[in-house]
Amino acid sequence: MTFARRAGAAVLAAGLAFTTAGPVSGDTAGPALAQERLDRGAATRPGTVTGWHVDTATNTLVVSVHGAATGVAEWARGLGAGAVTVEHVAEAPRPVWDLIGGQAIYSGGARCTLGFNARSGATRYILSAGHCVAAGSDWHGVGGYIGPSAGSSFPANDYGLIRVTSTAAVSTPLVDRHSSGPDVTISGVTTPPVGSSICYSSPASGWRCGSVIGINQTVCYPQGCVGQLIRANACPEPGASGAPAVTHPGTGTAVRAVGLVSGGSGTCSTGGTTWIQPIAEPLSAYGLTLYTG
């Protein structure tokens, strides 16, 4: 796959612009031993300390600080780390996590499925089902806060927009296949013909595949009718609203975006029908481009 998964967050993004100060005096200790001592005393570090490492070029222990270095020398000396070099970083590290199609998103009591990641210029968005996005306001995902609702169209159509404001949330072209295999990567957009194979992904039902059995169909829900939908025999499950529907990857991992799961009838135990909002319509309506890889 093109992008490494970092859901849940283990990668740290730190500011690279910094200035350095000279060594801070203290008891002598080799840099490797000094680093171990700081590791053991990490819980007692001053609040502005963001990390430390051994600089192999100078054979010194470097302590990164975001803000004032007050108390850093005393802290290091108290742990027996000896002399350290202080570097002032422009930004504090933060955990990052990936936004991946097919994963759960929440707002209060509303639960939807992340459909596709898209952008308009430098502004990032998530596309999901309109009836679901309209039920929430501020959205969260598997790694934390995402951003606010930015628009929805339902009924008549069924698509909604969430603006990604979190700098920790990384937009990707990935769709989760859950226990069915590695993530697939969006390579473009397509309108599938009748008879073609498609799949959708959601935390409720996992990775489900079937065939397109109709296009340009109108479905009437209690809230109103939605037109121009794709009909597929991939079985539906509650909680799949907004799930990304894509072309079948076959033995590979590249797929094209088809649309967003709108609704369905039946179940995965008895069989049923899933209706899909074509993705081309919200992309055109909002002037968006999907993330591709």
Long-range contacts (C-beta under 8 A, 24 or more apart in sequence): 1-174, 1-182, 1-183, 1-184, 1-185, 1-253, 1-293, 2-173, 2-185, 2-293, 3-98, 3-172, 3-173, 3-174, 3-185, 3-293, 5-98, 5-100, 5-174, 5-183, 6-96, 6-97, 6-98, 6-170, 7-97, 7-98, 7-100, 7-103, 7-142, 7-143, 8-97, 8-142, 8-143, 9-95, 9-96, 9-97, 9-143, 9-168, 10-95, 11-95, 11-96, 12-93, 12-94, 12-95, 12-96, 13-91, 13-93, 13-94, 13-96, 13-168, 14-50, 14-51, 14-64, 14-89, 14-91, 14-92, 14-93, 15-66, 15-89, 15-90, 15-91, 15-92, 16-89, 16-90, 17-89, 17-90, 18-64, 18-87, 18-88, 18-89, 18-90, 19-87, 19-88, 20-62, 20-85, 20-86, 20-87, 20-88, 21-69, 21-85, 21-86, 21-87, 21-88, 22-85, 23-60, 23-83, 23-84, 23-85, 24-72, 24-73, 24-76, 24-77, 24-83, 24-84, 24-85, 24-86, 25-73, 25-83, 26-73, 26-76, 26-77, 26-81, 26-82, 26-83, 26-84, 27-77, 27-80, 27-82, 28-82, 28-83, 29-80, 29-81, 29-82, 31-55, 31-59, 31-60, 31-61, 34-61, 34-76, 34-80, 34-81, 34-82, 34-84, 35-61, 35-81, 37-79, 37-80, 37-81, 38-63, 38-76, 38-79, 38-81, 40-79, 41-75, 41-78, 41-79, 44-75, 44-79, 45-75, 46-70, 46-71, 46-72, 46-75, 48-72, 49-75, 50-89, 50-92, 50-93, 51-93, 52-84, 55-85, 58-85, 60-84, 60-85, 61-85, 62-86, 62-87, 63-87, 64-89, 65-89, 66-90, 66-91, 66-92, 94-167, 94-168, 95-143, 95-168, 96-143, 96-168, 96-169, 96-170, 97-141, 97-142, 97-143, 97-144, 97-168, 97-169, 97-170, 98-143, 98-169, 98-170, 98-172, 98-174, 99-126, 99-141, 99-146, 99-164, 99-169, 99-170, 99-171, 99-172, 100-172, 100-174, 100-175, 100-176, 100-183, 101-174, 101-175, 101-176, 101-186, 101-201, 101-243, 101-244, 102-175, 102-176, 102-177, 102-178, 102-200, 102-201, 102-202, 102-203, 102-207, 102-243, 102-244, 103-141, 103-142, 103-176, 103-203, 104-141, 104-142, 104-203, 104-239, 105-139, 105-140, 105-141, 105-146, 105-162, 105-242, 106-136, 106-139, 106-140, 106-141, 107-135, 107-136, 107-137, 107-138, 107-139, 107-140, 107-149, 108-136, 108-137, 109-135, 110-135, 110-136, 111-239, 112-136, 112-241, 112-242, 113-201, 113-202, 113-203, 113-204, 113-239, 113-240, 113-241, 113-242, 113-243, 113-244, 113-261, 114-141, 114-242, 114-244, 115-242, 115-243, 115-244, 115-260, 115-279, 116-186, 116-244, 116-257, 116-260, 116-279, 116-290, 116-291, 117-164, 117-171, 117-172, 117-173, 117-290, 117-291, 118-283, 118-286, 118-288, 118-289, 118-290, 118-291, 119-171, 119-288, 119-289, 119-291, 120-286, 120-287, 120-288, 120-289, 123-163, 124-163, 124-164, 124-171, 125-150, 125-161, 125-162, 125-163, 125-164, 125-286, 125-288, 126-161, 126-162, 126-164, 127-159, 127-160, 127-161, 127-162, 127-242, 127-260, 127-279, 127-282, 127-288, 128-159, 128-160, 128-162, 128-241, 128-242, 128-260, 129-154, 129-158, 129-159, 129-160, 129-241, 129-242, 129-260, 129-261, 129-262, 129-277, 130-154, 130-157, 130-158, 130-159, 130-160, 130-277, 131-155, 131-158, 131-160, 131-221, 131-223, 131-241, 131-262, 132-160, 132-241, 132-242, 133-160, 133-161, 133-162, 133-242, 134-160, 141-169, 143-168, 143-169, 144-168, 144-169, 145-169, 151-286, 153-282, 153-285, 154-223, 154-224, 154-226, 155-221, 155-223, 155-224, 155-225, 155-226, 156-224, 156-225, 156-226, 156-227, 157-226, 157-227, 157-277, 157-281, 157-282, 157-285, 158-226, 158-229, 158-260, 158-262, 158-263, 158-277, 159-260, 159-277, 159-281, 159-282, 159-285, 160-242, 161-282, 161-286, 171-291, 172-291, 172-293, 173-290, 173-291, 173-292, 173-293, 174-293, 175-201, 175-244, 175-246, 175-255, 176-201, 176-207, 177-201, 177-206, 177-207, 178-203, 178-206, 178-207, 179-206, 179-207, 180-206, 180-207, 181-207, 182-253, 183-253, 184-246, 184-249, 184-253, 184-254, 184-255, 185-253, 185-254, 185-255, 185-292, 185-293, 186-246, 186-255, 186-256, 186-257, 186-290, 186-291, 186-292, 186-293, 187-254, 187-255, 187-256, 187-292, 187-293, 188-256, 188-257, 188-290, 188-292, 189-256, 189-257, 189-279, 189-280, 189-283, 189-290, 190-247, 190-256, 190-257, 190-258, 191-215, 191-258, 191-278, 191-280, 192-230, 192-247, 192-258, 196-247, 196-248, 197-247, 197-248, 198-232, 198-234, 198-245, 198-246, 198-247, 198-248, 198-258, 198-276, 199-234, 199-245, 199-246, 199-247, 199-248, 199-249, 199-255, 200-234, 200-240, 200-243, 200-244, 200-245, 200-246, 200-261, 200-274, 200-276, 201-243, 201-244, 201-246, 202-237, 202-239, 202-240, 202-243, 202-261, 203-239, 204-237, 204-238, 204-239, 204-240, 205-235, 205-236, 205-237, 205-239, 205-240, 205-268, 208-234, 208-235, 208-237, 208-268, 208-274, 209-234, 209-248, 210-234, 210-235, 210-274, 213-273, 217-275, 219-262, 219-263, 219-275, 221-263, 226-262, 226-263, 226-275, 226-277, 228-278, 228-281, 229-262, 229-275, 229-276, 229-277, 229-278, 230-258, 230-259, 230-275, 230-276, 230-277, 230-278, 231-273, 231-274, 231-275, 231-276, 232-273, 232-274, 232-275, 232-276, 233-271, 233-272, 233-273, 233-274, 234-274, 235-264, 235-266, 235-267, 235-268, 235-271, 235-272, 235-274, 236-261, 236-263, 236-264, 236-265, 236-266, 236-267, 236-268, 236-272, 236-273, 236-274, 237-267, 237-268, 240-264, 240-274, 245-274, 245-276, 257-290
